[in-house]
Each structure stands twice: as C-alpha cells, then as structure tokens.
Amino acid sequence: MSSEQMQVAIKELQDTMVVMAHIEKTQSEHIRELIDFRIQSEKFRIRTEQNLAEITDKLNGLIGYVAGQKPDRPKA
C-alpha cells in the first residue's frame, strides 16, 4: 500500500469516526429526551391516579349522603 493510499484510508477512517461521533451524540440526546418523557408520563399517571381516588371518595360520600348514610372518611 502506497503512502498516498494510506493517507486516503486514514482520511476515510477519520471521516467515519466523525460521523459515528455525531450519531452517538444524537442517540444520547434522543435517549435523554425519552427518559424525560417517561419521567413526565409517570408523574402524570401518579397525579391522575390520585385525582381519581379523590373523586371516587367524594362520589362515594355524595352517594352515601343522598342515600341517608354518613359518608365514609377519605383515607389519607
């Protein structure tokens, strides 16, 4: 292999490494975005479940009141 061919091969490898580094950076950014999305989704799910539990307690209390019973105390 001549010196010129070696230089071309080295340049190609360098270019390939630059592309690979860019791909790795992009993938890392996407993974961070996905993790952030999953965290926000989990927070929303927990908040939704809490709201549903509160609404259920209130509805049960209202049903009990309408039926002439004492409403149950909501659980903490």
RAQUICOR-V716831 format. One record per backbone hydrogen bond with DSSP energy under -1.0 kcal/mol. CO is the residue of the C=O (numbers start at 1). NH is the residue of the N-H. Records with the same first field share a line. If there is no record, write none. Layout:
BEGIN
CO=NH / NH
END
This chain:
BEGIN
2=6
3=7
4=8
5=9
6=10
7=11
8=12
9=13
10=14
11=15
12=16
13=17
14=18
15=19
16=20
17=21
18=22
19=23
20=24
21=25
22=26
23=27
24=28
25=29
26=30
27=31
28=32
29=33
30=34
31=35
32=36
33=37
34=38
35=39
36=40
37=41
38=42
39=43
40=44
41=45
42=46
43=47
44=48
45=49
46=50
47=51
48=52
49=53
50=54
51=55
52=56
53=57
54=58
55=59
56=60
57=61
58=62
59=63
60=64
61=65
62=66
63=67
64=69
65=68
END
